[in-house]
């Protein structure tokens, strides 16, 4: 099975780094110390530093972060290792 994006991406959030949390998963630490959290609806929120629940865990697949919070929906976010002028 393959995944195809429904919407083109036009803007990236600038995050601080990825945290390895085991099982091939990562969390995304934002610049303010919070952690990216993708809700079952697809809404993006943040949680306190160290959060690593189902909504905060992602896998890296190529240049994409893949979140599967629950309910069978999958959300992808472009990932680049370096952001110029950030």
Beta strands, then each sheet from edge to edge (+ up, - down):
strand 1: 15-22
strand 2: 25-30
strand 3: 35-38
strand 4: 44-47
strand 5: 59-61
strand 6: 64-67
strand 7: 75-78
sheet 1: 1+ 2-
sheet 2: 3+ 4-
sheet 3: 5+ 6- 7+
end
